[in-house]
């Protein structure tokens, strides 16, 4: 059984965190499998309760484990890779992982573009913009909140179409002929707004990933989407290439 190295400069709780991750991997523990209790970990590794709790708290905060009050600590679902590519849609990504994508319509309306919305879409102030706010789910679990802005002139009847069960990108392509050929995206860490945290079933405060994506068709900005993703359920993934 691996042991904690008391002479190592690495803090003991960090060492235990690594040992617990190894336990999940090497024992091939499945989702929802119980982890050893804090008391058992104290005895097994000759650690104080405070040190053990610090390691477990970190894994819970990272979304690797989860607690059920009165029952113990369990293995959480693996995080979902968020691919950084233009063609990815939430619906397609969830289906590719065997999960059932869902959407709860929070709001849909047409507004005059002002401030950063007008600048982001390269529109004049006051131009009409469709705004679609949706709570995205996977197998019924809240995953993200999307706030999508589309120039009304490019998709005049968009708000009349029910998006339940289908991808917005597919609707834009098939109904309005909008096919994105380029784009840019920024990702930053943040603390969830209390209202968003409630929608995502997150405690206050909770870390989230904020994504801002602009998608273009023939140099025309046709979409500005600002999304809030659960940091405990997502990790970013991209392929790296060496440019010669």
GIKA-V416721 format. One line per field, one symbol per residue. ss: DSSP state (H for helix, E for strand, L for the rest). phi: phi as a letter, one per 20 degrees, with the letter a starting at -180 (. if undefined). psi: psi as a letter, one per 40 degrees, with the letter a starting at -180 (. if undefined). A space follows every 50 residues. Layout:
ss=???
phi=???
psi=???
This chain:
ss=LLLLLLLLLLLHHHHHHHHHHHHHHHLLLLLLLELLLHHHHHHHHLLLHH HHHHHHHHHHHLLLEEEELLLEEEELLLLEEEELLLLLLHHHHHHHLLLL EEEEEEEEEEEELLHHHHHHLLLLLLLEEEEEEEEEEELLEEEEEEEEEE ELLLLLLHHHLLLLLLLHHHHHHHHHLLLLLEEEEEEEEEELLHHHHHHL LLLLLLEEEEEEEEEEELLEEEEEEEEEEELLLEEEELLLLLLL
phi=.gceefefffgfffffgfffffffffelfegmffegfffffgffdldfff ffffffgfffffnecbdcgndpdcfefffefdfebfefcggfffffdmde fbbdfeabadcffclfffffeldfgnffcecddceecclnefcbddcddc gffebfdffeefegnbefffffffedmecfcarbbdcbebdfggffgffe ldfdebfcdddcddddclmdfdbcddcddffecccfbbedceee
psi=hiihhdeiehidddddddddddddddefhiheiiiiidddddddefiidd dddddddddddeediiihhedaiihiiiihhhhgidehiddddddeeeih iihhhdihihihhibdddddefiiheihhhhhhihhihfehhdihhhhhh hdddgdfdeehheheihddddddddefhhheiiihihiiihhidddddde fiihiiiihhhhhhiihfehhehhhhihihdeeiiihihhihh.
